Amino acid sequence: MATVNSIKATARSRAGKGAARSERRAGRVPGIIYGDGKEPLPISLDYNELRLRIYAGHFLTTVHDVEIDGVKHRVIPRDFQLDAVHDLPLHVDFMRLGEGATIRVNIPIHVKNAEQSPGVKRGGTVSIVAHTIAVRCRADAIPAGIEVDVSDLDINNSRHLSDIKMPEGVRSVERRDVTLVTVVPPSGYAEELKAAADAAAAAAAAAAAAATAGTPGEGGAAAPGAPGAAPGAAPAAEKK
């Protein structure tokens, strides 16, 4: 069962930009509740309370009971607007949730066991490519996050959506080949690999050259009478 937060609001008698500005001057934030086949309901919320809810995190994936004049409306936040300069809440949209409603939400990625990753142990860094996954699930069973285990990832290895087992009742609406997490190499890693490859190639070439030099007929003729000398070669004259 998903956590349900309660928040109080008042109904707004007027809509429009002028009415919204009046609400903000009074220390409140205009909003609206829509959906479930009912008429949109303009509302007003306390600025400080809404600000705390937004900055507490997981605001857009948390179900709320908005209480208006003693009546509770089961909703989920769908969007909110912040001031471009001060990041202060300016407006919020809530969507009504009917009984057994199924909704689409973006669930955050939670990386686990990064310290066990072979790539991390070699100096690599876990890079989160997709911070959220779009899923469809029941409104009363929204998971807090999707865990991505990277304990077996080496440098330049990745974890894709197709590698993840979704919680029961949760269905991804993303492409299955989406990359979620990758282990990126440390600075200078490519240069180190190239240097190692060049050294290995040079060692192999040197070994081949040495083998060629020691082969009769290729690295110079063997001395007469010495092992490997050509048949019939005359022995060296003896000094008297």
Residue, then its C-alpha position, 0 to 999 in steps of 0.5 A: m500500500a502506497t503512503v498517503n499524505s494529507i494536506k488541507a486546501t480551500a476551494r477558490s471561487r475565481a480562476g484566472k491569472g488575476a485570482a492566482r496573483s491574489e492568492r500568492r499575495a495572501g501567502r497561498v498557492p493556487g492549484i487545481i484538481y481534475g480528472d475522474g470524469k468530474e469538473p475541475l476544482p480550483i483550490s488554494l493551498d498554504y504556501n509553506e506547507l506545499r513548499l515543504r512537501i515539494y522539497a521533501g522529495h517524491f512529491l510527484t509519486t506520493v498519493h495525497d488526500v486533499e481535504i476541502d471543507g471536511v471532504k477528502h479528495r484522493v489525488i496524486p500531484r501531476d505537475f507543479q511550477l516554480d519561480a524561475v529565480h527563487d524556485l518558489p512554488l507558483h502552481v500545482d496540479f492534482m489528478r483525482l484517483g478513482e477506486g482501483a485507478t491505474i496510473r503512469v508515473n516515473i519511478p526513481i532508480h536506486v543503485k545498490n552494491a556499487e562498492q562490490s562492482p569490479g569496475v569500481k574497485r578498479g577505479g571506475t565510477v557508476s554513472i546513472v544514465a536514466h534517473t527514472i523509469a516510466v511505469r504503469c501501476r495501481a495508484d495505491a501500489i506505487p513503488a518507492g523506487i526500482e533497485v538496480d544491482v551493479s555488483d557484477l559490472d566491470i568497466n564499460n559494462s552496463r545494466h539495461l531495463s531488460d535486465i531488471k525484474m519489475p515489482e509485482g503489478v508494475r509494468s514498464v512503458e519504456r523501451r526494453d533496451v534503455t540503458l539505466v546504469t553504466v560503469v565508466p572508466p577512470s581518467g587515462y584508462a584508454e591511454e593505459l590500455k593503448a600503452a599496454a597493447d603497444a607494449a604487448a605488440a612490441a614484445a611479440a615482434a621482438a620475440a619473433a625477430a629473435a626466433t628468426a635470427g636463430t633459425p639456420g639459413e635465415g639469420g646467417a649460415a652456420a659455421p662449417g663443421a658446426p651443428g647444422a652445417a651443410p653436408g660436405a662442408a670442409p672442416a676448418a684447416e688445423k694450424k701446424 
